[in-house]
Amino acid sequence: MNKIAVVILNWNGVKLLEQFLPSVIQFSAEATIYVADNASTDDSIHFVEKNFPTVKIIRNDGNHGFAKGYNDALQHVDEEIYALVNSDIEVTENWLKPIIETFDNEKQTVIIQPKILDFKNKEYFEYAGAAGGFIDKYGYPYCRGRIFDTVEKDNGQYDDNCELSWASGACFFIRKEVYNELGGFDETFFAHQEEIDLCWRALNEGYVIKYNSQSTVYHVGGATLNQSNPKKTYLNFRNSLLMLVKNLPKKDLFFIIFFRMVLDGIAGIRFLTQGKFRHTYAVLHAHFSFYCISLKYIRKRKDFQIQQYYTVKSIVYLYYIKKLTLFKEIFNSIQNIKN
């Protein structure tokens, strides 16, 4: 049996499978390849069966989103390393080898992300992950190579391998035993930030997350929900608050949740001034949903004794007030990102 399973979650993505599955098959000789289908109503399953008979198909019983979709599908995967790959990812030659070597040589490393570049503009990093993810004190995620809307050109500036706070769900490697130990993705999240939550839980257990620049993939991005979709806004704002409730140290919990909700309110007003009324409603909807289920999440909490989980106090302040838009501008003097 192969050591690694490449698992592509699909929902009505026959055109993406037609475009991107060939590169996965061509460059993944070390892996067993699965398409996990979230009850598609298009021709996805028939297309894969007809054109790629070596690909194994897992049929989920409904469209359960990213989180439950993978949780259900991975129950049928026996390989010891999961490579969770979006259907709009183009992989490159030898993309798996450096990942497998890292897992073999670093037993405490349990999650890895490759370099993620933009399929539509291949000299630039891609928004969803870039060169690895970090988080600030208030739970705002950002990446090496992408802070808010500023995306950097890849000039080799992030060709070092480093520890991360989170790895992108667009191309996400994790040891099976750790995935099961952590209980997989939080299914309430449905989609968006569930990978950050899973990574944070791994950090809370003392595990290591790594970025590996020797492995490169190209990501289209926004193939399921693009940035202009209010549902994406709703999920991001709600899930971010849930993630904070679950993972913050107890001493920081109340203040940070309160402060984040104030900042969310400012974001809602900003949407309003831009005429994005549905996004303002999405922020309000996210907060009301959070109120309804926050007590359940408080009961899920553990008391963690972890090292500092963030590298800067406020990425919002540094980016919007100090006008520092590049990762290396912000982190030039910070020594706590380990190489």
Backbone torsions as a table, in degrees:
resi	resn	phi	psi	omega
1	MET	NA	139.2	176.1
2	ASN	-63.9	153.7	179.8
3	LYS	-76.8	-29.1	-170.5
4	ILE	-123.2	141.8	176.2
5	ALA	-116.0	124.5	171.4
6	VAL	-92.2	116.3	-174.8
7	VAL	-118.0	115.6	-177.5
8	ILE	-105.0	116.2	177.7
9	LEU	-82.5	131.3	-174.1
10	ASN	-131.7	139.3	167.9
11	TRP	-144.0	110.1	179.9
12	ASN	51.7	42.0	-176.2
13	GLY	-114.4	39.0	-175.3
14	VAL	-59.2	-36.8	-179.9
15	LYS	-67.8	-37.1	177.1
16	LEU	-68.3	-41.5	177.9
17	LEU	-62.2	-41.5	178.8
18	GLU	-61.7	-37.2	-177.0
19	GLN	-81.3	-40.1	-167.5
20	PHE	-110.1	-23.2	-179.5
21	LEU	-60.7	-36.1	178.6
22	PRO	-56.7	-38.7	179.5
23	SER	-68.0	-35.7	178.1
24	VAL	-64.4	-44.3	179.6
25	ILE	-65.7	-43.4	-176.7
26	GLN	-62.2	-38.8	-170.9
27	PHE	-110.1	17.9	-175.8
28	SER	-127.5	47.6	-178.1
29	ALA	-62.3	-25.3	-178.2
30	GLU	-79.1	-5.8	-168.8
31	ALA	-120.6	156.1	163.5
32	THR	-91.3	133.1	-174.7
33	ILE	-107.7	130.6	178.9
34	TYR	-122.7	143.6	163.0
35	VAL	-110.4	117.7	177.8
36	ALA	-98.4	111.0	-171.6
37	ASP	-99.9	126.9	-178.6
38	ASN	-89.3	56.6	177.1
39	ALA	56.9	51.7	179.0
40	SER	-61.9	148.3	175.3
41	THR	-106.6	1.0	175.5
42	ASP	-93.3	-157.4	-172.9
43	ASP	-96.3	19.3	-172.3
44	SER	-55.4	-53.0	-174.5
45	ILE	-63.4	-47.3	179.9
46	HIS	-60.9	-40.7	-179.9
47	PHE	-60.8	-46.6	-179.0
48	VAL	-66.3	-45.1	-179.8
49	GLU	-59.7	-40.2	-176.9
50	LYS	-74.6	-40.5	-170.0
51	ASN	-101.7	-23.6	-176.7
52	PHE	-135.1	70.9	-173.4
53	PRO	-64.7	-17.8	178.6
54	THR	-78.5	-14.6	-179.0
55	VAL	-80.3	130.0	178.2
56	LYS	-84.2	141.2	-177.5
57	ILE	-113.4	130.4	173.9
58	ILE	-112.5	125.8	-178.1
59	ARG	-103.5	109.4	171.5
60	ASN	-79.1	156.8	-173.1
61	ASP	-89.0	4.9	178.2
62	GLY	-173.0	171.7	175.3
63	ASN	-85.7	91.4	-173.7
64	HIS	-98.6	15.9	179.2
65	GLY	74.7	-172.1	-177.5
66	PHE	-67.8	-46.8	-170.0
67	ALA	-68.1	-62.2	-179.3
68	LYS	-69.4	-32.3	177.4
69	GLY	-55.9	-47.1	177.6
70	TYR	-72.9	-40.2	179.1
71	ASN	-56.5	-44.2	180.0
72	ASP	-68.2	-46.3	-175.0
73	ALA	-65.6	-39.8	-173.5
74	LEU	-71.2	-12.3	172.4
75	GLN	-64.7	-17.8	-177.5
76	HIS	-104.9	11.6	-177.1
77	VAL	-114.9	126.3	-173.8
78	ASP	-100.1	-17.4	-177.0
79	GLU	-61.0	152.9	-171.4
80	GLU	-82.9	-13.5	176.1
81	ILE	-126.5	129.0	175.6
82	TYR	-96.9	130.6	168.1
83	ALA	-111.1	103.5	-178.1
84	LEU	-91.1	113.4	-168.3
85	VAL	-125.3	126.3	176.4
86	ASN	-62.2	153.2	-178.8
87	SER	-72.7	-10.5	178.1
88	ASP	-106.3	34.8	178.7
89	ILE	-109.5	130.3	169.2
90	GLU	-102.7	122.6	-179.7
91	VAL	-95.0	169.2	-176.8
92	THR	-123.5	167.6	-178.5
93	GLU	-58.8	135.7	178.2
94	ASN	63.5	27.2	-178.4
95	TRP	-70.7	-25.1	-177.0
96	LEU	-87.5	-30.0	-172.6
97	LYS	-56.5	-51.6	-179.2
98	PRO	-64.8	-28.6	177.7
99	ILE	-68.1	-47.6	180.0
100	ILE	-62.3	-40.2	179.2
101	GLU	-62.4	-40.6	179.0
102	THR	-64.3	-45.8	178.0
103	PHE	-60.7	-39.8	-178.7
104	ASP	-67.0	-36.3	-172.2
105	ASN	-95.6	-16.6	-176.3
106	GLU	-128.0	91.4	-172.8
107	LYS	-65.3	-26.8	-178.4
108	GLN	-83.0	-14.6	175.8
109	THR	-79.4	120.2	-173.5
110	VAL	-118.5	-16.0	179.3
111	ILE	-135.0	137.3	-179.1
112	ILE	-137.3	143.9	172.6
113	GLN	-123.0	136.5	173.1
114	PRO	-81.1	178.3	170.1
115	LYS	-70.9	128.9	-178.3
116	ILE	-115.4	112.2	179.2
117	LEU	-106.7	164.8	-174.2
118	ASP	-83.0	118.4	180.0
119	PHE	-59.6	-33.8	-176.5
120	LYS	-83.0	-14.3	-179.9
121	ASN	-152.1	81.6	-161.1
122	LYS	-69.3	-6.9	175.9
123	GLU	-85.8	-7.0	-175.1
124	TYR	-114.4	154.3	172.8
125	PHE	-68.8	159.0	179.5
126	GLU	-102.0	145.3	-171.8
127	TYR	-53.0	-45.8	-171.7
128	ALA	-86.1	70.5	174.0
129	GLY	129.0	-43.4	178.2
130	ALA	45.5	-117.8	-179.2
131	ALA	-108.2	32.0	174.4
132	GLY	110.9	148.0	-170.0
133	GLY	-104.8	148.6	174.8
134	PHE	-133.9	174.1	-177.3
135	ILE	-142.5	144.5	178.3
136	ASP	-95.8	-179.5	-173.9
137	LYS	-59.1	-27.6	-174.8
138	TYR	-100.8	11.7	173.4
139	GLY	87.5	10.3	178.2
140	TYR	-81.8	123.8	178.7
141	PRO	-84.2	151.9	175.1
142	TYR	-157.1	172.2	-172.6
143	CYS	-133.8	156.2	163.2
144	ARG	-67.5	120.2	-178.8
145	GLY	97.8	-8.5	176.9
146	ARG	-157.1	112.9	173.9
147	ILE	-120.9	117.9	-172.9
148	PHE	50.6	-120.3	-174.9
149	ASP	-94.9	4.5	179.4
150	THR	-93.8	113.7	-180.0
151	VAL	-110.6	129.9	-175.4
152	GLU	-90.4	154.2	169.5
153	LYS	-75.8	142.2	178.8
154	ASP	-83.0	102.6	177.1
155	ASN	-110.0	20.4	-178.0
156	GLY	82.8	7.3	-176.1
157	GLN	-69.6	-18.2	179.5
158	TYR	-121.4	41.2	178.6
159	ASP	-90.2	12.0	171.1
160	ASP	-92.0	155.1	175.7
161	ASN	-98.0	129.5	-174.1
162	CYS	-139.5	165.9	173.9
163	GLU	-78.0	147.9	-176.5
164	LEU	-122.6	166.5	166.8
165	SER	-87.7	-32.9	178.4
166	TRP	-156.1	155.6	178.3
167	ALA	-114.4	146.6	-175.7
168	SER	-69.3	136.6	175.7
169	GLY	-70.2	-11.4	177.7
170	ALA	-64.1	-34.3	177.0
171	CYS	-151.5	97.4	-162.2
172	PHE	-129.1	115.6	178.8
173	PHE	-103.0	133.5	179.5
174	ILE	-149.0	144.7	174.8
175	ARG	-68.8	135.2	-178.7
176	LYS	-57.4	-44.6	-175.7
177	GLU	-62.7	-34.6	179.6
178	VAL	-76.3	-39.8	175.5
179	TYR	-55.1	-45.8	-179.8
180	ASN	-70.0	-39.1	179.0
181	GLU	-60.4	-38.4	-177.6
182	LEU	-84.3	-6.5	179.4
183	GLY	83.6	15.8	178.6
184	GLY	68.3	-160.8	179.7
185	PHE	-75.8	152.1	175.5
186	ASP	-77.0	113.4	-171.8
187	GLU	-70.6	-21.6	176.3
188	THR	-62.5	-29.0	-177.4
189	PHE	-65.2	-30.0	-176.6
190	PHE	65.9	-65.5	176.8
191	ALA	-158.1	153.8	177.7
192	HIS	82.6	117.1	176.9
193	GLN	72.5	1.9	175.8
194	GLU	-65.6	-29.0	177.8
195	GLU	-73.1	-32.4	177.5
196	ILE	-67.9	-42.6	176.8
197	ASP	-59.8	-45.1	179.8
198	LEU	-63.8	-41.7	178.1
199	CYS	-64.0	-41.2	179.8
200	TRP	-62.7	-41.0	176.5
201	ARG	-63.5	-36.0	176.5
202	ALA	-65.5	-42.4	177.2
203	LEU	-62.3	-39.9	179.5
204	ASN	-62.4	-24.2	177.3
205	GLU	-92.0	4.1	176.0
206	GLY	89.2	10.8	179.8
207	TYR	-83.5	168.3	-177.4
208	VAL	-115.5	139.0	175.9
209	ILE	-115.9	135.7	-173.6
210	LYS	-128.5	152.0	167.3
211	TYR	-104.1	134.0	179.4
212	ASN	-123.4	108.9	-175.1
213	SER	-77.4	-12.5	179.8
214	GLN	-76.5	-10.6	176.3
215	SER	-110.6	127.3	-175.4
216	THR	-127.2	136.1	172.0
217	VAL	-133.2	161.7	178.2
218	TYR	-118.3	130.4	-173.1
219	HIS	-119.9	131.6	176.1
220	VAL	-70.2	-52.5	178.9
221	GLY	82.3	140.9	176.9
222	GLY	70.5	17.0	-177.6
223	ALA	-73.1	-24.4	179.1
224	THR	-97.9	-58.7	174.2
225	LEU	-130.8	119.4	-179.8
226	ASN	-86.4	173.7	-172.3
227	GLN	-62.3	-24.0	-176.1
228	SER	-86.2	0.2	-176.8
229	ASN	-84.8	122.5	-179.8
230	PRO	-60.0	-28.4	177.9
231	LYS	-63.3	-36.8	177.0
232	LYS	-63.9	-42.0	177.2
233	THR	-59.9	-47.8	179.2
234	TYR	-56.9	-50.7	-177.0
235	LEU	-64.5	-40.8	-179.3
236	ASN	-64.5	-44.7	-177.9
237	PHE	-70.1	-45.3	-179.9
238	ARG	-64.9	-48.7	-174.7
239	ASN	-66.3	-33.0	178.1
240	SER	-62.8	-42.2	178.4
241	LEU	-66.2	-42.5	178.1
242	LEU	-61.2	-40.7	179.8
243	MET	-62.1	-40.2	178.6
244	LEU	-64.3	-43.6	179.3
245	VAL	-59.0	-40.2	-176.3
246	LYS	-72.4	-34.5	-162.6
247	ASN	-118.5	-15.5	-178.2
248	LEU	-68.1	147.2	168.7
249	PRO	-58.7	144.3	-173.6
250	LYS	-55.7	-38.6	-175.7
251	LYS	-66.5	-23.3	-178.3
252	ASP	-97.9	-9.2	-163.9
253	LEU	-60.2	-56.8	-172.7
254	PHE	-63.7	-49.2	-175.3
255	PHE	-61.9	-44.7	-175.4
256	ILE	-69.9	-40.5	177.1
257	ILE	-61.3	-45.2	179.5
258	PHE	-60.7	-47.0	-177.5
259	PHE	-64.4	-40.5	178.3
260	ARG	-62.5	-38.6	-179.3
261	MET	-68.9	-32.3	173.2
262	VAL	-64.2	-46.3	179.2
263	LEU	-63.6	-37.4	176.3
264	ASP	-61.1	-40.1	177.8
265	GLY	-61.1	-40.8	177.1
266	ILE	-63.0	-40.8	177.8
267	ALA	-62.4	-39.5	178.1
268	GLY	-62.7	-40.7	177.3
269	ILE	-64.8	-38.8	178.2
270	ARG	-62.6	-42.9	175.3
271	PHE	-58.3	-40.3	-178.2
272	LEU	-62.5	-45.1	-179.8
273	THR	-67.2	-22.2	177.7
274	GLN	-88.9	0.0	-178.7
275	GLY	79.5	13.1	-179.2
276	LYS	-94.7	69.4	-171.4
277	PHE	-65.1	-36.3	-179.7
278	ARG	-67.2	-29.5	177.4
279	HIS	-74.6	-36.3	174.2
280	THR	-60.8	-45.8	176.8
281	TYR	-60.7	-37.4	179.9
282	ALA	-62.2	-38.2	177.6
283	VAL	-65.6	-45.9	177.8
284	LEU	-61.1	-44.0	178.9
285	HIS	-61.2	-40.9	178.6
286	ALA	-61.0	-41.9	-180.0
287	HIS	-67.5	-42.6	178.6
288	PHE	-65.0	-38.8	176.7
289	SER	-63.8	-39.3	178.5
290	PHE	-62.8	-44.1	178.1
291	TYR	-56.7	-40.3	-174.1
292	CYS	-67.9	-30.4	-174.4
293	ILE	-117.5	2.8	-175.2
294	SER	-64.3	-36.6	-179.7
295	LEU	-62.4	-39.3	176.8
296	LYS	-60.6	-38.1	-178.9
297	TYR	-75.0	-32.4	175.8
298	ILE	-62.5	-37.6	178.3
299	ARG	-68.2	-23.5	179.5
300	LYS	-78.2	-14.7	-172.7
301	ARG	-63.4	150.6	166.8
302	LYS	-112.2	162.5	172.8
303	ASP	-92.4	111.1	-173.4
304	PHE	-96.8	143.5	170.1
305	GLN	-118.4	87.0	-174.8
306	ILE	-123.3	162.9	174.0
307	GLN	-73.3	168.9	-177.4
308	GLN	-52.6	128.6	-173.0
309	TYR	-90.8	-10.3	-175.3
310	TYR	-121.3	159.2	179.8
311	THR	-105.7	-25.5	173.4
312	VAL	-133.4	156.7	-179.6
313	LYS	-73.7	-45.4	-177.1
314	SER	-144.9	105.4	175.5
315	ILE	-69.3	-28.1	177.2
316	VAL	-62.2	-46.5	179.8
317	TYR	-63.1	-46.1	-177.0
318	LEU	-65.0	-37.2	-175.2
319	TYR	-81.5	-49.2	-172.6
320	TYR	-88.0	-31.0	-177.9
321	ILE	-96.8	-50.7	-179.3
322	LYS	-80.2	-13.2	178.0
323	LYS	62.7	34.4	174.1
324	LEU	-94.9	110.6	-170.2
325	THR	-107.4	-12.5	-178.1
326	LEU	-108.9	142.8	-177.6
327	PHE	-55.6	-44.9	-176.2
328	LYS	-71.0	-25.2	173.8
329	GLU	-64.0	-42.0	-175.5
330	ILE	-76.1	-38.3	-170.3
331	PHE	-106.3	16.4	-178.7
332	ASN	-54.4	-40.5	-173.9
333	SER	-104.0	4.4	-177.7
334	ILE	-89.3	128.7	-175.1
335	GLN	-105.2	-0.3	-173.2
336	ASN	-93.2	11.7	167.8
337	ILE	-95.9	110.3	-170.3
338	LYS	-83.3	132.4	175.9
339	ASN	-94.6	NA	NA
